[in-house]
Structure formats: structure tokens, C-alpha cells
Amino acid sequence: MSLLEFIKKSPKVELHLHIEGTLEPELMFALAKRNNIQIPFKNIKDIKKAYNFSNLNSFLKIYYEAAKVLVKEKDFFDLTWAYALKCKEENIVHTEIFFDPQTHTDRGIDFDIVINGIYKALKKAEKELNLSFKIIMCFLRHLDEEAGFKILDKAINHKDKIFGVGLDSSELGNPPNKFQKLFKKASENNFITVAHAGEEGPPEYMWEAINLLNVKRIDHGVQCLKDEKLVKKLSKSQIPLTVCPLSNIKLKVFNKLKDHNLKKMLDKKLMVMVNSDDPAYFGGYLSKNLIETQKALNLSRNEVKKLLVNAFKSSFLEEKKKEEWIKKI
């Protein structure tokens, strides 16, 4: 079996995926029409042209603009179901998705509409496509902690659906320490915690995520190699780093895929794996991230296998399930 076939046919797990970031231009237009919402694009070509980002903030501007087409429960259902069908196509058997309720509640959309649409689509996918899942609610770090407490109160009412909480949006100038009390309350309410850190932000942000927010996983984490002590800590503790290669290139964290430090992270025995982040915006879902990264960094079959196995090990699946899937790889 060629390495390409091996990547395509292996069962896979996705641990860093923003459901709003799977909004394909075609669906964006369909929902804009359905909900009578004006979007600043004339056609699909227009949208694709706008996807030339210079950094994280330039992406977020368009990301929040596009999210305005999501209004009704059915919109969130359709968005999530479209991603579930992608999972089927990509051989993704388990996904742990992020959603950003504040992106929607701040424009008057009810929290229940958002979570119910997403959850119903994933339950249907579980039944019909055999896709297992966990839902992680992210706080927007450019907003204040007070706003986070309000959204956490709403999440507590949906504890049966929401497994964990995370932290995303503009990283620079919004360190994890800003949300220490919020994450403490989330933990007290039995939410597992994760956080974006070390994408554009310094290694210091990763230390804070570990020490102050007690995260079980760090999303991105590619800046860790700048801090030898941090690398030792991550290697010893095996805290997972959910790396998103195509996203890192698109947002200019690295210039080219061959400059990416994923192979170095693997060599240092860090618990890394590949994910797609916001695939509709960054030019590729999970398989494409794996295939292009393998090619650019000349990863061996064993290294690719390690990335796939690491993803299962780093997931919040129960141990028995992890072992079953890893055996299949």
C-alpha cells in the first residue's frame, strides 16, 4: 500500500476543528439567501480571493463576517452535517469539535439554537455514519472574562452535550492568565479544559495554559521549540499539541510548509498530531493536511503512523476504544 493510500484508508481522529471554520463558500451563499443576509461577497470567486490572510486577525475578520449567515437551528445543523459527511469521506471516525457561542450570542442568536443544531447533527452522524464525537465550547479571548462567565452559565445547562471548554480567537495580547478564574469555575463544573496557545503567542502563554488553566491539551503549540525547558516539560508530561499545518502556512506562522517545525517536534518526542483547524478557509481538510505535510517534510511511514496514533491517544475517547482504533492503524 502506498503511503498516500495508507493516509487515506487509515481511521483518523480530528482534535482541532472549529465547526464555524467548515463553512464552505457554497453553503455560505445558500444560507445568506435562505436567511436574507447581506454578505460582502458577490460570488464564490470573490470569497476565495478574500481568503488571502496576512495573520490571525485578518482571518478572524472574515470568519466573524461569514458567521452572520448562521441564524436558525437548521443552519447550525446543516453546517455540522456537511462536516460529518466530510468525516465519512476522510475516514475520520472520531471528532472533537470546537464551537464559538459568543460569535452568535453577541449578535442576538440564542445559545440553545447554536448547541441544539450542532448536537442534533452529530447525533445523527453517530447513528448513521458511525462517527463518535465530543463538543468543546470555546471562549473568545479578545472579550473579557466577565462575558465568559455569562456564556459558561449557559453551557452548564447543556452539560449533557458539552464535554469541555477551550480558548480561541486573537492570541496576542490576550494571555491565558486573563481567564484563570473562568477556567477554575469550568473545571469545578466538570468541564475538561483545553486552550489555544503558542500559535502566534510566546511560549510563556503555553506555560500559563498548563499552570493556570490546567489544560489537558494545547491547541497549536508550535512556538514551544523556542523554550528548551518547555520542550522538556512537554516531552515528559506528553501533553498533546494539536498542530494545524495548512492553517499555520495560511496565517503566516511559517512561510512554507517545508519550513514547518512538526518534524522537529516529532523528533523531540512531543505528543503532536495533525488537524485542519478551519478547513474551509485554510485550503484543506484532515487528509490534505496529512498528505501535504508528509510530502513537504518528507515524513516516513512510521512518522505518519505516529501522528495518526498520537491523535487517538490524545483524544478524550475511553481507553478501550482508543486501543481498538490504534490496532486498526
C-alpha positions as CSV (number, residue, x, y, z in Angstrom):
1,M,0.0,0.0,0.0
2,S,1.4,3.4,-0.9
3,L,1.9,6.0,1.8
4,L,-0.9,8.1,0.1
5,E,-3.3,5.2,0.3
6,F,-2.2,4.4,3.9
7,I,-3.1,8.0,4.9
8,K,-6.5,7.9,3.1
9,K,-7.5,4.5,4.3
10,S,-6.4,4.7,8.0
11,P,-9.0,5.5,10.6
12,K,-8.4,9.1,11.8
13,V,-9.3,11.4,14.7
14,E,-9.6,15.2,14.5
15,L,-8.9,17.2,17.7
16,H,-8.7,20.8,16.4
17,L,-11.6,21.8,14.3
18,H,-13.7,24.9,14.5
19,I,-17.2,24.0,13.2
20,E,-17.7,27.6,12.0
21,G,-14.5,27.2,10.1
22,T,-16.0,24.5,8.0
23,L,-18.5,26.9,6.4
24,E,-17.8,26.4,2.7
25,P,-18.5,29.3,0.3
26,E,-21.3,27.4,-1.4
27,L,-23.1,26.9,1.9
28,M,-22.4,30.5,3.0
29,F,-24.2,31.7,-0.1
30,A,-27.1,29.3,0.3
31,L,-27.6,30.3,4.0
32,A,-27.3,34.1,3.2
33,K,-30.0,33.7,0.6
34,R,-32.2,31.5,2.9
35,N,-31.9,34.0,5.8
36,N,-31.9,37.1,3.7
37,I,-28.5,38.3,5.0
38,Q,-26.2,40.6,3.1
39,I,-22.6,39.3,2.8
40,P,-19.7,41.4,1.4
41,F,-19.0,39.0,-1.5
42,K,-20.6,38.9,-4.9
43,N,-19.7,35.3,-5.8
44,I,-17.6,32.3,-4.8
45,K,-14.5,33.6,-6.6
46,D,-14.8,36.8,-4.5
47,I,-14.8,34.8,-1.3
48,K,-11.8,32.7,-2.3
49,K,-9.9,36.0,-3.2
50,A,-10.7,37.3,0.3
51,Y,-9.0,34.2,1.8
52,N,-5.5,35.7,1.4
53,F,-4.7,36.3,5.0
54,S,-1.7,38.1,6.4
55,N,-2.1,37.0,10.0
56,L,-4.7,35.6,12.5
57,N,-6.6,38.9,12.8
58,S,-7.1,39.3,9.1
59,F,-8.6,35.8,9.0
60,L,-10.8,36.4,12.1
61,K,-12.3,39.5,10.5
62,I,-13.7,37.4,7.6
63,Y,-14.5,34.5,9.8
64,Y,-16.8,36.6,12.0
65,E,-18.4,38.3,9.0
66,A,-19.2,34.9,7.4
67,A,-20.7,33.5,10.7
68,K,-23.6,36.1,10.3
69,V,-25.3,33.8,7.9
70,L,-25.9,31.2,10.7
71,V,-29.1,32.2,12.3
72,K,-31.5,29.3,12.8
73,E,-31.1,25.9,14.4
74,K,-31.3,24.3,10.9
75,D,-28.3,26.5,9.8
76,F,-26.1,25.1,12.6
77,F,-27.5,21.6,11.8
78,D,-26.7,21.9,8.1
79,L,-23.2,23.3,8.8
80,T,-22.4,20.4,11.1
81,W,-23.9,17.7,9.0
82,A,-21.9,18.9,6.0
83,Y,-18.7,18.4,8.1
84,A,-19.9,15.0,9.3
85,L,-20.2,13.9,5.6
86,K,-16.6,15.1,5.1
87,C,-15.6,12.9,8.1
88,K,-17.2,9.9,6.4
89,E,-15.3,10.7,3.1
90,E,-12.0,11.2,5.0
91,N,-12.3,8.2,7.2
92,I,-12.5,10.3,10.4
93,V,-14.1,8.0,12.9
94,H,-14.0,10.4,15.9
95,T,-14.0,14.2,16.1
96,E,-13.8,16.7,18.9
97,I,-15.1,19.9,17.6
98,F,-14.9,23.5,18.8
99,F,-17.8,25.9,18.6
100,D,-17.8,29.7,19.4
101,P,-21.1,30.6,21.0
102,Q,-20.2,34.2,21.7
103,T,-19.8,34.8,17.9
104,H,-23.5,34.1,17.7
105,T,-25.0,35.2,21.1
106,D,-23.3,38.6,20.6
107,R,-25.5,39.1,17.5
108,G,-28.7,38.0,19.3
109,I,-28.7,34.3,18.4
110,D,-29.9,32.2,21.4
111,F,-27.3,29.8,22.8
112,D,-29.8,26.9,22.7
113,I,-30.3,27.4,18.9
114,V,-26.5,27.0,18.4
115,I,-25.8,24.0,20.6
116,N,-29.0,22.1,19.6
117,G,-28.3,22.5,15.9
118,I,-24.7,21.2,16.2
119,Y,-25.6,18.4,18.7
120,K,-28.5,17.1,16.6
121,A,-26.4,16.8,13.5
122,L,-23.6,15.0,15.4
123,K,-26.1,12.6,17.0
124,K,-27.5,11.8,13.5
125,A,-23.8,11.3,12.3
126,E,-23.2,9.0,15.3
127,K,-26.2,6.9,14.3
128,E,-25.9,6.9,10.6
129,L,-22.2,7.4,9.9
130,N,-20.7,5.7,13.0
131,L,-18.9,8.9,13.9
132,S,-18.2,9.4,17.6
133,F,-17.8,12.9,18.9
134,K,-17.2,15.3,21.8
135,I,-18.2,19.0,21.8
136,I,-15.8,21.7,23.2
137,M,-17.1,25.2,23.7
138,C,-14.5,28.0,23.2
139,F,-14.4,31.3,25.0
140,L,-13.4,34.2,22.7
141,R,-10.2,35.6,24.3
142,H,-10.5,39.1,22.8
143,L,-13.6,39.5,25.0
144,D,-13.4,40.0,28.8
145,E,-13.6,37.3,31.4
146,E,-17.0,38.6,32.6
147,A,-18.5,37.7,29.2
148,G,-17.0,34.3,29.6
149,F,-18.8,33.7,32.9
150,K,-22.1,34.5,31.3
151,I,-21.6,32.0,28.5
152,L,-20.3,29.4,30.9
153,D,-23.6,29.6,32.9
154,K,-25.5,28.8,29.7
155,A,-23.1,25.9,28.9
156,I,-23.8,24.4,32.4
157,N,-27.4,23.9,31.3
158,H,-26.2,21.8,28.4
159,K,-23.6,19.8,30.3
160,D,-25.1,16.6,28.7
161,K,-24.0,17.9,25.3
162,I,-20.8,19.9,26.0
163,F,-17.8,17.9,27.1
164,G,-15.1,20.6,27.6
165,V,-14.2,24.3,27.2
166,G,-11.4,25.9,25.2
167,L,-10.0,29.3,24.5
168,D,-9.6,30.8,21.0
169,S,-9.6,34.0,18.8
170,S,-6.8,36.6,18.8
171,E,-4.0,35.3,20.8
172,L,-1.5,38.2,21.0
173,G,-2.3,40.5,24.0
174,N,-4.8,38.0,25.4
175,P,-2.8,35.7,27.6
176,P,-4.3,32.7,29.3
177,N,-3.9,34.3,32.7
178,K,-6.8,36.7,31.8
179,F,-9.2,33.7,32.1
180,Q,-7.8,31.9,35.2
181,K,-11.0,32.3,37.3
182,L,-13.2,31.3,34.4
183,F,-11.3,28.1,33.8
184,K,-11.3,27.3,37.5
185,K,-15.1,27.5,37.5
186,A,-15.4,25.4,34.4
187,S,-13.2,22.7,36.0
188,E,-15.4,22.8,39.1
189,N,-18.3,22.1,36.9
190,N,-16.5,19.1,35.4
191,F,-15.7,20.5,32.0
192,I,-12.4,19.2,30.6
193,T,-10.1,22.2,29.7
194,V,-8.0,22.9,26.6
195,A,-6.6,26.2,25.2
196,H,-5.1,27.7,22.1
197,A,-1.6,28.8,22.9
198,G,1.8,29.2,21.2
199,E,0.4,29.8,17.7
200,E,1.4,33.4,17.4
201,G,1.8,33.9,21.1
202,P,5.0,33.2,23.0
203,P,6.0,30.0,24.9
204,E,5.0,31.9,28.1
205,Y,1.4,31.6,27.0
206,M,1.8,27.8,26.9
207,W,3.2,27.8,30.4
208,E,0.2,29.8,31.6
209,A,-2.2,27.4,29.8
210,I,-0.6,24.5,31.7
211,N,0.0,26.1,35.1
212,L,-3.0,28.4,35.4
213,L,-5.7,26.9,33.3
214,N,-4.7,23.2,34.0
215,V,-5.3,22.3,30.3
216,K,-5.3,18.7,29.2
217,R,-4.3,19.7,25.7
218,I,-2.7,22.7,24.0
219,D,-4.1,23.7,20.6
220,H,-1.3,24.7,18.2
221,G,1.8,25.0,20.5
222,V,4.2,25.4,17.6
223,Q,6.2,28.1,19.4
224,C,7.3,25.7,22.1
225,L,10.7,25.0,20.4
226,K,11.8,28.5,21.4
227,D,11.9,27.3,25.1
228,E,14.1,24.4,25.9
229,K,12.6,24.0,29.4
230,L,9.1,23.9,28.0
231,V,10.1,21.2,25.4
232,K,11.4,19.1,28.3
233,K,8.2,19.6,30.2
234,L,6.0,18.7,27.2
235,S,8.1,15.7,26.3
236,K,7.9,14.4,29.9
237,S,4.2,15.1,30.5
238,Q,3.1,14.2,27.0
239,I,0.6,17.0,27.0
240,P,-0.8,16.9,23.4
241,L,-0.2,19.7,21.0
242,T,-2.9,19.8,18.3
243,V,-0.9,21.1,15.3
244,C,-2.6,22.5,12.2
245,P,0.0,22.8,9.4
246,L,-2.0,24.3,6.5
247,S,-3.5,26.8,8.9
248,N,0.0,27.8,10.1
249,I,1.0,28.5,6.5
250,K,-2.1,30.4,5.6
251,L,-1.8,32.6,8.6
252,K,2.0,33.1,8.0
253,V,3.2,31.4,11.2
254,F,5.6,29.7,8.8
255,N,6.3,30.9,5.2
256,K,6.2,27.5,3.5
257,L,5.2,24.0,4.6
258,K,8.7,22.8,4.3
259,D,9.7,25.3,7.0
260,H,7.2,23.9,9.4
261,N,8.6,22.5,12.7
262,L,6.3,19.5,13.0
263,K,9.1,17.0,12.2
264,K,11.4,18.6,14.8
265,M,8.6,18.3,17.3
266,L,8.2,14.6,16.5
267,D,12.0,14.2,16.8
268,K,11.8,15.7,20.3
269,K,9.2,13.1,21.3
270,L,6.4,15.6,21.7
271,M,2.8,14.4,21.6
272,V,1.9,16.0,18.3
273,M,-0.7,15.2,15.6
274,V,-2.2,16.9,12.5
275,N,-5.6,18.7,12.3
276,S,-7.3,21.0,9.9
277,D,-8.4,23.9,12.2
278,D,-10.7,26.0,9.8
279,P,-10.6,23.9,6.6
280,A,-13.0,25.9,4.5
281,Y,-10.7,28.9,4.9
282,F,-7.2,27.3,5.0
283,G,-7.5,25.1,1.9
284,G,-7.8,21.6,3.2
285,Y,-9.4,19.0,5.5
286,L,-7.5,16.5,7.6
287,S,-6.3,14.1,4.8
288,K,-5.0,17.0,2.7
289,N,-3.1,18.4,5.8
290,L,-1.5,14.9,6.3
291,I,-0.7,14.3,2.7
292,E,0.8,17.8,2.0
293,T,2.8,17.8,5.3
294,Q,4.1,14.3,4.6
295,K,5.4,15.5,1.2
296,A,6.8,18.8,2.3
297,L,8.6,17.4,5.4
298,N,9.5,14.0,3.8
299,L,7.9,12.1,6.7
300,S,8.4,8.4,6.8
301,R,5.5,5.9,7.0
302,N,6.4,5.4,10.7
303,E,6.3,9.1,11.3
304,V,2.9,9.4,9.6
305,K,1.7,6.4,11.7
306,K,2.9,8.1,14.8
307,L,0.9,11.2,14.0
308,L,-2.3,9.1,13.5
309,V,-1.7,7.1,16.7
310,N,-0.9,10.2,18.7
311,A,-4.3,11.7,17.7
312,F,-6.2,8.7,19.1
313,K,-4.0,8.7,22.3
314,S,-4.7,12.4,22.8
315,S,-8.4,12.2,22.2
316,F,-11.0,12.0,25.0
317,L,-12.2,8.6,23.9
318,E,-12.3,5.9,26.5
319,E,-9.1,3.8,26.6
320,K,-10.7,0.6,25.2
321,K,-12.0,2.5,22.2
322,K,-8.6,4.1,21.6
323,E,-6.8,0.7,21.6
324,E,-9.3,-0.8,19.2
325,W,-8.8,2.0,16.7
326,I,-5.0,2.1,17.1
327,K,-4.9,-1.6,16.3
328,K,-6.7,-0.9,13.0
329,I,-4.0,1.6,12.0
